Amino acid sequence: RDLRMSDALLLKIQLFAKARELAAGKTVLEVRIQSSEFPLTCEQFLDRFVYQAVPALQVLKGSAFLALNDEYCVPEQILNLRETDDLALIPPISGG
């Protein structure tokens, strides 16, 4: 399903490492987005839906990346999302 066929999308965002820890161990964050919210940039999507759904994730703002179908999104990228998209919040990688 995409926005042309529905009023809303139910999106699932996989959480990894520090993002999972900050989300109290959740492995997947589900967000529902109304078609009236689009178009959205990657940065707007994170601010309005991911960081609002789990405020603790806001500490990752500016350092975490959104991946869409295995490719990193840039902040100004316009998202054309479908429920079948593979979304992930990738926190900064630590270690060395």
N, C-alpha and C positions, 0 to 999 in steps of 0.2 A: 504494500500500500504506500502511496505517496500522498502529498498534500492535495493533489487534484481530485483524489477520490474520497477524501475524508475531512472532517472538521479538525481532527487532532491526531497526533502521532504519539505512540507510547515507545519511548526510546530507552534502551538499556545501555548503560555506560559501565564498562568493566573498570574496577579499581585495583590498583597494584601497589605493593610495598607501602610507603608512607601514606598514600591516599587511603588505602584499605585500613590502615591503623587508625587514621584520623576519623574514619567513618565507622568507628566502633566494630571493625572486623567485617563489614559488609564487603562482599566480593563484587556485587552489581548494584548500581544505583539506577532506579527506574524514574523517569521523568515524563510527564505528559505535556505536550506542547500544542496549543491551539494554532490553527492555520493562520489566524490573524497576527501571530507573533512573527511571522516570516515576511521579508527576508531577514536573516540574522547573520552576523559575522561570527566567527569562532569565538572571539573575545566576548561578544554579547551573550552567546549561548552559555559559556562558562559562568559569566557573572549572573545572569538572570535565572539559570536553571540548576547548574551544578553547585555553585557556591551558595546559592540561597537555599537549596534543598538540604545541604549539609554545611552549615556555617563554619564548622571546624576546618573544612578544606580551604577556607580563605587564606590560611597561612601559606598555601602553595601558589597563590596568585602571583603571576609573573615568573614563576620558575617551573611550573608544571605545563605539560603539553597535552592537547587533545589529539588523539589519533583517530582518523576516519578511514576505515577499510585499510588498515596497516600503513597509512601514510600520515606523517605529522601535518597538522593544520597550522597555518600562520594566523596571527591574531585578526588581520583584516580580511581573511578569506571568507567569502559568502558560502554559507552551508545550504545545500539542497539535500535535506535528509529524508531517508526512508526508514521504516521500521526494521528493515532487513540489514541496515548498515551496521558494521562492526565498529563500535565506539569504545575508546579507552582513555582514561585519564592517567597520564604517565608522569609521575613525580620525578624530581631531579634524582639522578643516580649518584649514590655516594660510595665511598670506598676508594680503593686504589691498588 
